[in-house]
Amino acid sequence: MSRTVQCIKLGREAEGLKMPPYPGPLGQRLFENVSREAWQMWLQHQTMLINEYRLTPIEPKDRAFLEQEMEKFFFGEGSEKPKEFVDPDA
């Protein structure tokens, strides 16, 4: 039986993550408040950020940027797309 959470991103009850997706207190907060569906939305957004900003996730400054964007995406005002981003599906 899967666990459910009141997803902070979707604003409704949804299937929760199986384990914390990130280390430390932020990972636990995500585990308790973010659904699997919303996490998949973040992974797509994160991939776009990595590609558009040419980030290297092993670099500490790039990891810190992605962590800040993750906080904004789930718990803040939302993570913005880069101004230069052109949606290939548009």
ABEGO torsion letter per residue (X at the ends): XBBBBBBAAAGBBBBBBABBABBEAAAAAAAAABBAAAAAAAAAAAAAAAAAAGBBAABAAAAAAAAAAAAAAAABAEBBBBAABBBAAX
